[in-house]
Amino acid sequence: MKKLFQITKKNKVKFIFNIKKIKFFVNKKNFKTNIFRDKIFDYVINCAGVEAIKIANKTFPDSKFPRNYLVRGVYFKTMQKFKLRRIIYRAMVPGVIRERIDTTPLLDGGYIFGPSVEKSKTTNKKS
Ligand SMILES: Cc1cc2nc3c(=O)[nH]c(=O)nc-3n(C[C@H](O)[C@H](O)[C@H](O)COP(=O)(O)OP(=O)(O)OC[C@H]3O[C@@H](n4cnc5c(N)ncnc54)[C@H](O)[C@@H]3O)c2cc1C
């Protein structure tokens, strides 16, 4: 990330850290934000992780975006010693969320196994 930061900065990309929650408003064919009120943007790249769909819905209330189906994942941690030194992932089918067991050696010793997939009705309301 540091390297990426240095390269993009050299190419005149501006970074603003620790901003408050950003909101976007459609301004004819451009965008305005709650943070830089006097600036107009031609493009916005929405990369807000699990918040991305919420932001998209708020910016374009009449559009239909995919729904967020959030799940809670829990890991099992053990300090038991194994010979394993690498992370092992099960091959995944894109877009399919199902229970799987990843095995991750921890930097401070021990391993985590998981995550579980716990679906909750309360976390899946339309955002
Ligand atoms: C427990 C766990 C373990 C994982 N382990 C691995 C792993 O071992 N290997 C792997 O490859 N992936 C792993 N992942 C997945 C990986 O973390 C994600 O795929 C990746 O972080 C997604 O990156 P992103 O940039 O899309 O979103 P994020 O990393 O979620 O970044 C989104 C950013 O947007 C910011 N944001 C949100 N809303 C707003 C707003 N309104 N205004 C301003 N900023 C906002 C957030 O604060 C955040 O900084 C793991 C995920 C979890 C939860």
The ligand as an ORCA input file, in Angstrom:
! r2SCAN-3c Opt
* xyz 0 1
  C     -12.379    -11.363      8.867
  C     -11.939    -11.152      7.435
  C     -10.804    -11.796      6.962
  C     -10.373    -11.618      5.668
  N      -9.255    -12.245      5.255
  C      -8.801    -12.063      4.029
  C      -7.595    -12.669      3.600
  O      -6.927    -13.373      4.350
  N      -7.193    -12.476      2.324
  C      -7.902    -11.691      1.461
  O      -7.489    -11.545      0.316
  N      -9.043    -11.094      1.852
  C      -9.501    -11.250      3.092
  N     -10.651    -10.640      3.478
  C     -11.396     -9.857      2.504
  C     -10.780     -8.480      2.300
  O     -10.612     -7.888      3.576
  C     -11.747     -7.652      1.464
  O     -12.049     -8.360      0.281
  C     -11.098     -6.329      1.100
  O     -10.719     -5.641      2.251
  C     -12.100     -5.481      0.326
  O     -11.424     -4.267      0.003
  P     -12.209     -3.003     -0.404
  O     -11.192     -1.923     -0.653
  O     -13.186     -3.329     -1.489
  O     -13.107     -2.607      0.865
  P     -12.668     -2.251      2.345
  O     -11.312     -2.787      2.681
  O     -13.822     -2.637      3.211
  O     -12.534     -0.663      2.309
  C     -13.666      0.187      2.239
  C     -13.272      1.505      2.892
  O     -14.307      2.477      2.659
  C     -14.497      3.218      3.853
  N     -15.861      3.775      3.858
  C     -17.043      3.109      3.940
  N     -18.066      3.978      3.884
  C     -17.530      5.217      3.749
  C     -18.087      6.537      3.635
  N     -19.402      6.779      3.605
  N     -17.220      7.571      3.517
  C     -15.881      7.355      3.509
  N     -15.296      6.148      3.621
  C     -16.127      5.085      3.734
  C     -14.261      2.206      4.966
  O     -13.970      2.877      6.179
  C     -13.081      1.412      4.410
  O     -11.863      2.024      4.744
  C     -11.094    -10.791      4.788
  C     -12.240    -10.125      5.253
  C     -12.649    -10.303      6.552
  C     -13.898     -9.572      7.058
*
